[in-house]
Amino acid sequence: AKEAMDCAPRGERFDTLTRVDVNGEVLSPLYWAIRDGMRSIALFLLEDLLSIRADRHAYYYGREKLFKTHPDIVEVLCKDPGA
């Protein structure tokens, strides 16, 4: 997963972490990982989204994108014993 994210353009990183198009169906990689019990992938996605990054122009932090695209993430994580 890390290698795939390293290839994502800076401006699209949060979008790639929160939504993917699979044969015309938009899925959440995070929910997908949680549902399928891929705990290390889910943790990687959360850590990457919530890491603070910077360039010469701004700081970037994916908290807003995470809660906009996954408004029930806290509930999902609390309900899933494998997460």
N, CA and C of each residue as an Amber inpcrd file, in Angstrom:
protein
   249
   0.8270000  -1.1960000   0.0000000   0.0000000   0.0000000   0.0000000
   0.8700000   1.2580000   0.0000000   1.9670000   1.2220000   0.7450000
   2.8380000   2.3930000   0.8090000   3.4000000   2.7380000  -0.5600000
   3.8130000   1.7240000  -1.3130000   4.3750000   1.9750000  -2.6360000
   3.3350000   2.6120000  -3.5590000   2.0980000   2.1490000  -3.4530000
   1.0300000   2.7170000  -4.2800000   0.7780000   4.1720000  -3.9100000
   0.8060000   4.4940000  -2.6320000   0.5540000   5.8650000  -2.2030000
   1.7130000   6.7860000  -2.5300000   2.9110000   6.2530000  -2.5560000
   4.0590000   7.0830000  -2.9210000   3.9570000   7.5730000  -4.3580000
   3.2000000   6.8590000  -5.1900000   3.0220000   7.2500000  -6.5940000
   1.8850000   8.2530000  -6.7860000   1.0320000   8.4020000  -5.7770000
  -0.1130000   9.3110000  -5.8980000   0.3560000  10.7580000  -5.8980000
  -0.1380000  11.5600000  -6.8420000   0.2140000  12.9830000  -6.8430000
  -0.2090000  13.6470000  -5.5370000   0.5910000  14.5830000  -5.0850000
   0.3510000  15.2360000  -3.7970000  -1.0740000  15.7480000  -3.6540000
  -1.5970000  16.3890000  -4.6530000  -2.9450000  16.9460000  -4.5790000
  -4.0540000  15.9070000  -4.6010000  -3.7290000  14.6700000  -4.9430000
  -4.7420000  13.6180000  -5.0370000  -4.5990000  12.5540000  -3.9520000
  -3.6200000  12.6980000  -3.0950000  -3.3330000  11.6620000  -2.0950000
  -4.5340000  11.3670000  -1.1980000  -5.1690000  12.3930000  -0.6470000
  -6.3000000  12.1750000   0.2450000  -7.4690000  11.5420000  -0.5000000
  -7.6950000  11.9680000  -1.7520000  -8.7740000  11.3670000  -2.5420000
  -8.5090000   9.8900000  -2.7940000  -7.2600000   9.5550000  -3.0810000
  -6.8940000   8.1620000  -3.3340000  -7.0710000   7.3150000  -2.0800000
  -6.7970000   7.8780000  -0.9270000  -6.9300000   7.1380000   0.3260000
  -8.3820000   6.9500000   0.7540000  -9.2800000   7.8090000   0.2750000
 -10.6610000   7.7540000   0.7570000 -11.6630000   7.2210000  -0.2640000
 -11.2920000   7.1900000  -1.5500000 -12.2360000   6.7320000  -2.5810000
 -11.4810000   6.1020000  -3.7440000 -11.9420000   4.9600000  -4.1780000
 -11.4060000   4.3520000  -5.3920000 -12.5740000   3.8910000  -6.2500000
 -12.3740000   3.9390000  -7.5580000 -13.3860000   3.4980000  -8.5100000
 -12.9970000   2.1050000  -8.9760000 -13.8440000   1.1350000  -8.6680000
 -13.6120000  -0.2470000  -9.0790000 -14.7470000  -0.6380000 -10.0190000
 -14.4440000  -0.6740000 -11.3030000 -15.4380000  -1.0310000 -12.3260000
 -16.6980000  -0.1770000 -12.2310000 -16.5160000   1.1190000 -12.0070000
 -17.6410000   2.0410000 -11.9480000 -18.2860000   2.1670000 -10.5750000
 -17.8620000   1.3560000  -9.6190000 -18.3940000   1.4470000  -8.2600000
 -17.3730000   2.1470000  -7.3790000 -17.7910000   3.1990000  -6.6820000
 -16.8880000   3.9430000  -5.8090000 -16.8680000   3.2760000  -4.4370000
 -15.6710000   2.9110000  -4.0010000 -15.4970000   2.2300000  -2.7200000
 -14.5320000   2.9950000  -1.8330000 -14.6280000   2.7490000  -0.5450000
 -13.7010000   3.3190000   0.4180000 -12.6440000   2.2710000   0.7430000
 -11.3770000   2.5420000   0.4280000 -10.3210000   1.5920000   0.7940000
 -10.2650000   1.3520000   2.3030000 -10.5740000   2.3790000   3.0830000
 -10.5470000   2.2520000   4.5360000 -11.6380000   1.3030000   5.0240000
 -12.8970000   1.5150000   4.5890000 -13.9810000   0.6270000   4.9930000
 -13.7480000  -0.7910000   4.4660000 -13.2010000  -0.8810000   3.2850000
 -12.9040000  -2.1700000   2.6720000 -11.9060000  -2.9320000   3.5450000
 -10.8470000  -2.2630000   3.9640000  -9.8300000  -2.8960000   4.8100000
 -10.4190000  -3.3180000   6.1600000 -11.2420000  -2.4540000   6.7540000
 -11.8570000  -2.7750000   8.0430000 -12.7840000  -3.9800000   7.8910000
 -13.6350000  -3.9370000   6.8800000 -14.6100000  -5.0150000   6.6640000
 -13.9370000  -6.3670000   6.4340000 -12.8170000  -6.3540000   5.7000000
 -12.1320000  -7.6090000   5.3750000 -11.0780000  -8.0100000   6.3990000
 -11.0220000  -7.2730000   7.5190000 -10.1130000  -7.6410000   8.6010000
  -8.6430000  -7.3540000   8.3210000  -8.3710000  -6.4560000   7.3850000
  -6.9820000  -6.0930000   7.0610000  -6.5500000  -4.9380000   7.9610000
  -6.3250000  -5.2770000   9.2110000  -6.0440000  -4.2850000  10.2440000
  -4.8200000  -3.4260000   9.9240000  -3.7450000  -4.0340000   9.4340000
  -2.5310000  -3.2660000   9.1580000  -2.7510000  -2.2720000   8.0190000
  -3.5620000  -2.6410000   7.0320000  -3.8710000  -1.7190000   5.9300000
  -4.7350000  -0.5720000   6.4490000  -5.7460000  -0.8810000   7.2590000
  -6.6080000   0.1640000   7.8180000  -5.7890000   1.1370000   8.6620000
  -4.8890000   0.6080000   9.4710000  -4.0340000   1.4600000  10.2980000
  -3.1340000   2.3350000   9.4300000  -2.5490000   1.7520000   8.3840000
  -1.7150000   2.5230000   7.4690000  -2.5120000   3.6660000   6.8440000
  -3.7300000   3.3700000   6.3720000  -4.5570000   4.3960000   5.7390000
  -4.8800000   5.5250000   6.7140000  -5.2540000   5.1640000   7.9470000
  -5.5630000   6.1900000   8.9470000  -4.3310000   7.0280000   9.2920000
  -3.1970000   6.3720000   9.5010000  -1.9770000   7.1120000   9.8320000
  -1.5660000   8.0370000   8.6920000  -1.6990000   7.5580000   7.4600000
  -1.3120000   8.3820000   6.3220000  -2.2460000   9.5820000   6.1840000
  -3.5430000   9.3500000   6.3180000  -4.5020000  10.4540000   6.2280000
  -4.2810000  11.4990000   7.3150000  -3.9190000  11.0410000   8.4990000
  -3.8160000  11.9530000   9.6410000  -2.4080000  12.4890000   9.8750000
  -1.4910000  12.1900000   8.9720000  -0.1330000  12.7420000   9.0670000
  -0.1320000  14.1830000   8.5640000   0.6020000  15.0220000   9.2380000
   0.7270000  16.4180000   8.8110000   1.8770000  16.4950000   7.8140000
   1.5850000  17.0770000   6.6560000   2.5900000  17.2490000   5.6080000
   2.6780000  18.7290000   5.2610000   3.7860000  19.0920000   4.6670000
   3.9550000  20.5050000   4.2930000   4.7740000  20.6070000   3.0210000
   4.5370000  21.6830000   2.3090000   5.4170000  22.0810000   1.2230000
   5.6530000  23.5810000   1.3830000   6.1960000  24.2130000   0.3870000
   6.5110000  25.6440000   0.5160000   5.2700000  26.5210000   0.6270000
   4.1210000  25.9830000   0.2490000   2.9170000  26.8100000   0.1780000
   1.9160000  26.5780000   1.3090000   1.8960000  25.3690000   1.8660000
   0.8530000  25.0790000   2.8580000   1.1760000  23.8170000   3.6530000
   0.3890000  23.6320000   4.7060000   0.4000000  22.3890000   5.4670000
  -0.8080000  21.5800000   5.0160000  -0.6720000  20.2700000   5.0260000
  -1.7470000  19.3860000   4.6020000  -2.0310000  18.3800000   5.7050000
  -3.3260000  18.1690000   5.9540000  -3.7490000  17.2540000   7.0100000
  -5.0960000  16.6900000   6.5790000  -5.2600000  15.3880000   6.5710000
  -6.4500000  14.7700000   5.9980000  -7.6380000  14.5880000   6.9140000
  -7.6200000  15.1880000   8.1030000  -8.7300000  15.0080000   9.0360000
 -10.0720000  15.4220000   8.4310000 -10.1220000  16.5920000   7.8140000
 -11.3770000  17.0670000   7.2370000 -11.8780000  16.1320000   6.1530000
 -10.9790000  15.6910000   5.2870000 -11.3510000  14.7730000   4.2080000
 -11.8330000  13.4480000   4.7910000 -11.1540000  12.9530000   5.8200000
 -11.5450000  11.6910000   6.4480000 -12.9720000  11.7700000   6.9740000
 -13.3010000  12.8130000   7.7470000 -14.6340000  12.9020000   8.3390000
 -15.7000000  13.3240000   7.3330000 -15.3050000  13.9770000   6.2600000
 -16.2690000  14.3170000   5.2060000 -16.6790000  13.0620000   4.4420000
 -15.7170000  12.2040000   4.1340000 -16.0070000  11.0030000   3.3490000
 -16.3950000   9.8020000   4.2080000 -16.0760000   9.8540000   5.5060000
 -16.3710000   8.7560000   6.4260000 -16.9620000   9.3230000   7.7220000
 -18.1460000   9.9230000   7.6660000 -18.6910000  10.5920000   8.8430000
 -18.9350000   9.6560000  10.0330000 -19.0440000   8.3730000   9.7710000
 -19.3080000   7.4230000  10.8510000 -18.0810000   6.5670000  11.1880000
 -16.8860000   7.0440000  10.8710000 -15.6830000   6.2360000  11.0610000
 -15.4590000   5.8440000  12.5180000 -15.7290000   6.7390000  13.4450000
 -15.5320000   6.4050000  14.8630000 -16.4820000   5.2710000  15.2530000
 -17.7240000   5.3650000  14.8480000 -18.7060000   4.3180000  15.1390000
 -18.2880000   2.9860000  14.5000000 -17.8370000   3.0250000  13.2610000
 -17.4050000   1.8080000  12.5610000 -16.2190000   1.1720000  13.2930000
 -15.2560000   1.9740000  13.6880000 -14.0920000   1.4420000  14.3880000
 -14.4620000   0.8740000  15.7580000 -15.4060000   1.4930000  16.4280000
 -15.8330000   1.0080000  17.7470000 -16.6480000  -0.2810000  17.6510000
 -17.4010000  -0.4470000  16.5840000 -18.2450000  -1.6340000  16.4060000
 -17.4460000  -2.8460000  15.9360000 -16.4060000  -2.6300000  15.1580000
 -15.6640000  -3.7340000  14.5530000 -14.5470000  -4.1790000  15.5000000
 -14.6740000  -5.3550000  16.0790000 -13.6630000  -5.7980000  17.0410000
 -12.2900000  -6.0560000  16.4160000 -12.2530000  -6.2320000  15.1070000
 -10.9730000  -6.4890000  14.4500000 -10.2480000  -5.2240000  14.0270000
 -10.9270000  -4.0840000  14.1290000 -10.3140000  -2.8260000  13.6700000
  -9.3590000  -2.2790000  14.6930000
